[in-house]
C-alpha cells in the first residue's frame, strides 16, 4: 500500500498480489462516504471497504482511494477528476479496465464522475447514492450495478431507483439490487460479495459514442 498526495488531496494506492509494473492491471477507484472525511489517512485505511476488500484475497485490482478533506466530494471535484485521469494513465494500468465504486456521499460522487467522464469507466457500482437522473444518457455505454437498502432513512431508495431507471430509459444497462432489511448501510453486504468484483472484471471498455444529451435547449432547460 502506498500513500500519496495530489494537489493537496491525499490518497492510497493498494496493489494486488504479485504486482508487476511491466504488466497491465485493472484499476478500481473507491469513493468513501461522509463518515470518513478528514485529514488523516488512518481514517480512510480503516474504512469498511478496504477492510472487507482485503478479505477477498486474490482479486487483481489496483485500488485507488482518495480522501475527502472538504465538506463533500463536489467541493473538490476538479482535483478529483484530474487525479483520476492521471492515475488511470499510469503505465501499468489497463485503460480498458478502469472501474468506479462508492457509497453514500461516495455513491453520489460515483454517479457524477461517471457522467462527467463516461469514456473512462468500464463499469461502476454506486451504493446508496443518487444523482442528476436527467443526465443519465451519458451512461448509455457504462454498465451499472447499484445497491441500496430499502429502509434507508438517510438517502432514500428512490434515488437509486430513479437513476437506474433513467439509465435504462436512455439505452444503458443498469441493474439495482435492494436489501429489504437494510437501512443506510448497504455497503458492507456489497463489499463482502465477491460476485460484485467479478462482475466489474467481466466488463472492459469499448470505444463508443457518448449518450445523447437531450437537454441542450436553452429555452426549455435554462
C-alpha positions in Angstrom: 0.0 0.0 0.0 1.3 3.4 -1.0 0.3 6.8 0.4 0.3 9.8 -1.9 -0.8 13.4 -2.3 -2.1 15.1 -5.5 -2.7 18.9 -5.4 -3.2 18.7 -1.7 -5.6 15.7 -1.9 -4.3 12.6 0.0 -4.9 9.1 -1.4 -4.0 5.5 -1.0 -2.9 3.1 -3.8 -3.1 -0.6 -3.0 -1.5 -3.2 -5.3 -2.6 -6.8 -5.9 -0.6 -9.8 -5.0 2.3 -10.5 -7.4 2.0 -6.9 -8.8 4.4 -6.3 -11.7 5.0 -2.9 -13.1 5.7 -4.5 -16.5 2.2 -5.8 -16.8 -1.3 -4.2 -17.2 -3.7 -4.4 -14.2 -7.3 -3.4 -13.7 -7.9 -0.3 -11.7 -10.7 0.3 -9.2 -11.4 3.7 -7.8 -13.2 3.8 -4.4 -15.1 6.9 -3.1 -15.8 6.8 0.6 -18.8 8.2 2.4 -19.2 11.3 4.6 -18.1 9.5 7.8 -14.6 9.1 6.5 -13.9 12.8 5.7 -11.0 14.5 7.3 -7.2 14.9 7.0 -6.0 11.6 8.5 -5.3 8.7 6.1 -5.6 6.4 9.0 -9.3 7.1 9.0 -9.5 6.0 5.3 -7.4 2.9 5.9 -10.0 1.8 8.5 -12.9 2.2 6.1 -15.1 -0.8 5.7 -14.3 -1.1 2.0 -10.6 -1.6 2.5 -11.2 -3.9 5.4 -13.7 -6.2 3.6 -11.9 -6.0 0.2 -8.7 -7.4 1.8 -10.6 -10.4 2.9 -11.2 -11.4 -0.7 -7.5 -12.2 -1.1 -6.5 -12.7 -4.7 -8.5 -10.0 -6.6 -6.3 -8.4 -9.3 -7.3 -4.7 -8.9 -5.0 -1.8 -8.2 -7.2 0.0 -5.7 -7.1 3.8 -5.7 -8.9 5.5 -2.8 -8.8 9.3 -2.3 -9.6 11.1 1.0 -12.2 13.9 1.1 -10.9 16.8 3.2 -13.8 19.1 2.3 -17.5 19.1 3.1 -18.3 16.9 0.1 -16.6 15.4 -3.0 -18.3 18.0 -5.1 -16.2 20.7 -3.4 -13.0 19.1 -4.8 -14.4 17.6 -8.0 -11.9 19.2 -10.4 -8.9 18.0 -8.4 -10.5 14.6 -8.1 -11.1 14.3 -11.9 -7.5 15.4 -12.6 -6.2 12.8 -10.2 -8.4 10.1 -11.7 -7.2 10.8 -15.2 -3.5 10.8 -14.1 -3.9 7.6 -12.2 -5.7 5.8 -15.0 -2.9 6.8 -17.3 -0.2 5.1 -15.2 1.8 2.7 -17.5 0.8 -0.4 -15.5 -2.9 0.3 -15.7 -5.1 -1.5 -18.2 -7.0 1.5 -19.6 -9.8 -0.8 -20.8 -10.5 -2.0 -17.3 -11.0 1.1 -15.1 -13.8 0.9 -12.6 -15.5 3.0 -10.0 -17.3 2.2 -6.7 -18.6 4.4 -3.9 -21.1 4.6 -1.1 -23.4 7.3 0.3 -21.6 10.6 -0.4 -19.2 8.5 -2.5 -22.2 6.9 -4.2 -23.3 10.4 -5.4 -19.7 11.0 -6.5 -19.7 7.7 -8.4 -22.7 8.7 -10.4 -21.4 12.2 -11.1 -17.9 11.2 -12.0 -19.2 8.5 -14.4 -21.5 11.0 -16.1 -18.6 13.5 -16.3 -16.1 11.0 -17.7 -18.1 8.1 -19.2 -15.3 7.5 -21.7 -13.0 6.4 -18.9 -15.0 3.8 -16.9 -15.7 0.2 -18.0 -18.4 -0.3 -15.2 -19.5 1.4 -12.0 -21.0 0.3 -8.6 -22.8 3.2 -6.9 -24.1 2.3 -3.4 -26.9 4.2 -1.6 -26.3 7.2 -3.7 -28.1 9.3 -6.3 -27.6 11.8 -9.0 -28.9 14.0 -11.8 -31.1 11.5 -13.5 -31.9 13.9 -16.3 -28.3 13.5 -17.4 -28.3 9.7 -17.2 -28.0 9.3 -21.0 -24.3 10.0 -20.5 -24.1 6.5 -19.1 -25.5 4.6 -22.1 -22.2 2.9 -22.6 -21.3 2.3 -18.9 -22.7 -0.8 -17.2 -24.1 0.0 -13.7 -24.8 -2.2 -10.8 -26.4 -0.2 -8.0 -27.2 -1.2 -4.4 -29.5 0.3 -1.8 -31.2 -0.5 1.5 -35.0 -0.3 1.2 -35.2 1.1 4.7 -32.6 3.8 4.2 -33.5 6.9 6.2 -30.6 9.0 5.0 -30.5 8.6 1.2 -34.0 7.4 0.2 -34.1 4.3 -2.0 -35.9 6.3 -4.7 -32.6 7.9 -5.5 -31.1 4.7 -6.8 -34.4 3.7 -8.4 -34.6 6.9 -10.4 -31.0 6.8 -11.5 -31.1 3.2 -12.7 -34.4 3.7 -14.4 -33.1 6.8 -16.2 -30.0 5.0 -17.4 -32.1 2.1 -18.8 -34.6 4.5 -20.4 -31.8 6.2 -22.3 -30.5 2.9 -23.7 -28.0 2.0 -21.0 -27.6 -1.2 -18.8 -28.3 -0.6 -15.1 -29.3 -3.1 -12.5 -30.4 -2.4 -9.0 -30.1 -4.8 -6.0 -32.2 -3.8 -3.0 -31.6 -5.1 0.5 -35.1 -5.4 2.1 -34.0 -5.1 5.7 -31.0 -2.7 5.4 -31.0 0.9 6.4 -28.3 3.2 5.2 -25.6 0.6 5.4 -26.0 -1.1 2.0 -22.2 -1.1 1.6 -21.0 -3.8 4.0 -23.0 -6.6 2.3 -21.9 -5.3 -1.1 -18.2 -5.2 -0.2 -18.4 -8.8 1.1 -20.0 -10.1 -2.1 -17.1 -11.3 -4.3 -19.6 -11.5 -7.2 -19.7 -7.7 -7.4 -15.9 -7.5 -8.1 -16.1 -10.4 -10.6 -19.0 -8.5 -12.3 -16.8 -5.5 -12.7 -14.0 -7.6 -14.2 -16.4 -9.1 -16.7 -16.6 -5.6 -18.4 -14.0 -3.9 -20.5 -14.3 -0.5 -22.1 -15.0 -0.4 -25.8 -14.8 2.7 -27.9 -18.3 4.0 -28.4 -20.1 7.3 -28.8 -21.3 9.1 -25.7 -25.0 9.0 -24.9 -27.0 11.8 -26.4 -27.6 14.9 -24.3 -31.2 15.9 -24.8 -31.1 18.9 -22.6 -29.3 21.5 -24.6 -32.3 23.6 -25.5 -31.8 26.8 -23.5 -35.4 27.9 -23.8 -36.7 24.7 -22.2 -34.0 23.9 -19.7 -32.3 27.1 -18.8 
